[in-house]
């Protein structure tokens, strides 16, 4: 399986993005250490791991501590070694999109249809304080045709790091 890992960190004033090499990692603690090493003084450190145009995992550290993880689909843990490392210890399955957190205008007909076969896991609220409520994150993951790279771009745009992730991809 091919993957891309982007670390997005926020210091006291701005966001920065860097690619993170995950080759040879043995466990989630080693991934966490590599994320901390990107910017040891970061207030918020996020890691977006995209795999095979099918899966996205987001890791979050606040002040280098308190690891929180969200995965777009639990199947990733069964299909790859990296998926098992990232999602293997997560037992909390996300049951459904929380309707009151999603903007529900009368534009329901214009919404892309949702992919019913995904099984998100972890903490969908890990980006809520940054401007992306859990319901919106789940909705994005369920959109048909949405690739992990699209998800990462959309999420980073919502939290204010869109330019940084775009520059990283173009580099």
Secondary structure, DSSP 8 states (H G I E B T S, - for coil): --EEEEEEEE-SS-EEEEE---TT--SHHHHHHHHHHH-TT-SEEEEEEEETTTEEEEEEEETTEEEEEEES-THHHHH-HHHHHHHTT---B-----GGGS---S-GGGS--B-TT---EE-TTTTGGGT--HHHHHHHHHBTT--HHHHHHHHHHHHT-HHHHHHHHH-
